[in-house]
């Protein structure tokens, strides 16, 4: 939750000896903006493989995508996988996209969360 865990926090998210979970309000580092009709073309760095995705929401820290290909076909299991944004169609973007490389953080079927990273040398 972007802060230090208390000492009495159990692995299941409850405080030891209670039945109450910690409050999770105001833990997001960046505000998310929902995107309508946002499409982008991505390329796996180091390969010629490209694919399309729909942009669901965006923040200053990253982007959430809905993949247009089967997740097994993409096979982004490596933690070192980087994706380059080749192009996007966002008319009403809340801030300029200054970074064009993203790193997959999580993937759930056809949904993927990516964080912006610096362009590798």
C-alpha positions, 0 to 999 in steps of 0.5 A: 500500500505504498507505506510500511506495514505495521508489526501486527499485520498478519499475512492474510491482511488482517491485524493479529488478534482482530477481524478487521483489515487495514484501511486502504484509502489513499494508497494510490500513488498516481491518479488514474484516468479512464480512456475511451477508444484508446488503441495502441500498437506495441512491440516486444523489445529485442524482437519483431513481434508486434501486437495491438491493445486497447488502453483502458486507463492511464496514469503518470506511473503506467497504463492498463491494457486489454490485449487483442491477442491470446495471452499464451501467444504473447508469453510475457513471463519474463520479468525483464520483458519490455514493450515499446509503444510504437503508436497510439490513438488518444485524442483526450489524454490528460497529460503528454506521454513522455515515455514510450517503453513500458514494463508488464507488472501483472497480467490477468487473461487479456488484461495487463498492467504496465508501468512506464520505464526509462528507455534502455541504452 
